Amino acid sequence: MNIIIKKPKTKEEFDQYYHVRWEVLRKPLGMPVGSEKMTGEDRCFHVIALADDQICGTGMLFPKSDSTAQIKQIAVLEKFRGLKIGTKIIEALEKEAQKQGLKKIIIEARKSSQNFYLKNEYKLIENSEHISIGVEHVNMEKVLY
Ligand SMILES: CC(C)(COP(=O)(O)OP(=O)(O)OC[C@H]1O[C@@H](n2cnc3c(N)ncnc32)[C@H](O)[C@@H]1OP(=O)(O)O)[C@@H](O)C(=O)NCCC(=O)NCCS
């Protein structure tokens, strides 16, 4: 399977990008189409993962300050998991953060995906457990070199 990580460009790619975000991150919570979109998207760096031309993964870099950005909306369609696609998305977003001269990435991670971020060298912030959109989350971060 040929995996490519790139920026969505066309309307069709953006539509598919948002659809994957909804399918993976919102639909299982019973949330409607449209709930996957957030304010400030136009200031973000977005990526899609393509597996043999099918959009199967998403992620975005959300600017927080001059030195920090937050990685959000990391999602891989179920049948494509375990193929390091999530890792490739994270790597592409970190590369972009470095290119922008950022020093730190923060993540509000679902507890169920905490191990995925630990494997990608994110550190758990102690006592950061909290509930967001009805789901247990933890805060994590990585200093970029
Ligand atoms: C979390 C997610 C993006 C991981 O994507 P993926 O492409 O399957 O991950 P990778 O194949 O790159 O996994 C890298 C490592 O993390 C581990 N890992 C991945 N997802 C994991 C999970 N949910 N729980 C525990 N370990 C996980 C893998 O086993 C792998 O370990 P290895 O290096 O020892 O083989 C994907 O499972 C997903 O979309 N989950 C649902 C949405 C979600 O929770 N997104 C995060 C929101 S904060």
The ligand as a Gaussian input file, in Angstrom:
#p B3LYP/6-31G(d) Opt

LIG

0 1
 C       -4.789000       6.879000      17.531000
 C       -4.696000       6.598000      16.020000
 C       -4.652000       7.911000      15.266000
 C       -3.423000       5.782000      15.753000
 O       -3.261000       5.616000      14.349000
 P       -2.450000       4.376000      13.727000
 O       -2.103000       4.710000      12.320000
 O       -3.208000       3.131000      13.965000
 O       -1.150000       4.374000      14.660000
 P        0.324000       3.804000      14.309000
 O        0.185000       2.600000      13.452000
 O        1.154000       4.922000      13.793000
 O        0.799000       3.386000      15.785000
 C        2.052000       3.731000      16.348000
 C        2.210000       2.971000      17.650000
 O        1.198000       3.361000      18.579000
 C        0.433000       2.218000      19.000000
 N       -0.968000       2.605000      19.057000
 C       -1.679000       3.188000      18.067000
 N       -2.937000       3.424000      18.479000
 C       -3.024000       2.969000      19.743000
 C       -4.070000       2.926000      20.702000
 N       -5.290000       3.432000      20.430000
 N       -3.813000       2.371000      21.917000
 C       -2.583000       1.879000      22.198000
 N       -1.538000       1.886000      21.325000
 C       -1.764000       2.437000      20.120000
 C        0.646000       1.181000      17.923000
 O        0.469000      -0.118000      18.447000
 C        2.060000       1.446000      17.477000
 O        2.972000       0.814000      18.371000
 P        4.333000       0.111000      17.836000
 O        5.198000       1.258000      17.338000
 O        4.880000      -0.563000      19.036000
 O        3.934000      -0.803000      16.732000
 C       -5.911000       5.751000      15.530000
 O       -5.994000       4.581000      16.320000
 C       -7.246000       6.469000      15.622000
 O       -7.640000       7.167000      14.686000
 N       -7.962000       6.279000      16.749000
 C       -9.283000       6.881000      16.937000
 C       -9.255000       8.396000      16.995000
 C       -8.384000       8.942000      18.103000
 O       -8.438000       8.504000      19.249000
 N       -7.571000       9.945000      17.734000
 C       -6.732000      10.636000      18.685000
 C       -7.505000      11.746000      19.261000
 S       -6.573000      12.594000      20.517000

